[in-house]
Amino acid sequence: MTEITVSLIAFAGTLVGSLGGILAANKLSSYRIEQLEKKVAKHNNLVERMYAVESSVKSAHHRIDDLRNEIE
């Protein structure tokens, strides 16, 4: 009977330890995914801003070319 009790206690300890490890790993993975999502959002914002800058620069170059043509 004592062997069964010891084995049940060992099983319970193993079960608790395994579940604790799984929960800790899950929490860490969730945190890392959240951080990556923030970085992706910043990158996407940068891409949108650069697109706007490129459009503005392209427009400015066209206006400069038009002014040069008027002067010549």
N, C-alpha and C positions, 0 to 999 in steps of 0.2 A: 504493500500500500504506500509506503514512503517513496518508493521509486516513481510511482505514478504521480504523487503530489509534487515531487521535485521536477519531474518532466513537464507537468502542467505549468509550474512556476517558470521554468526555463522557457517554455513555449510562449507564455504571456510576456516575458521580458523581451524575447526576440521579436514578437509581434509589435510591442510598443516601440522598440528601437527602430524597427523597419519603417513603421508608419511615421515616426518622428523624422527619420531621414528623408523619407519621401516628401513630407510637408515642407521641410527646410529647403530641399532642392527645388520644389515647386515655387516656393516664395522667392528664392534667388532667381530662378528663371523668369518669373513674372516681373521682377524688378529690372532685370537686364533688358527684357523686351520693352518695358516702358521707357527706359533710357534710350534705346535704339529708336523708338517711335518719336521721341523728342528730337533726336538728331536728324531723322528723316524730315520732320516737319520744318526744322531750320533750313535744311538743304533745299527743300521744295520752295520755301519762301525766298531763298537766295536766287534760285532759278527764275522765279517769277519776276523778281526785281531786276535781274540781269536782262531778261527779255524786254522789260520796259526801257531800260537804259539803252539797249541796242537799238530799239525802235526810235528813241529820242535822238541818238547819235546819227542814225541813218537820215532822219528828217533834217537834222542840222547840216549834214553834209550836202543834202539836196539844196537847202537854202543857200549855203555858201557857194555851191556851183552856180545857182541862178544869179546870185549877186556878181560873181565873176563874169558871167556871160553878159550881164547888163553893163558892166564897166568896160568890157572889151568892145 
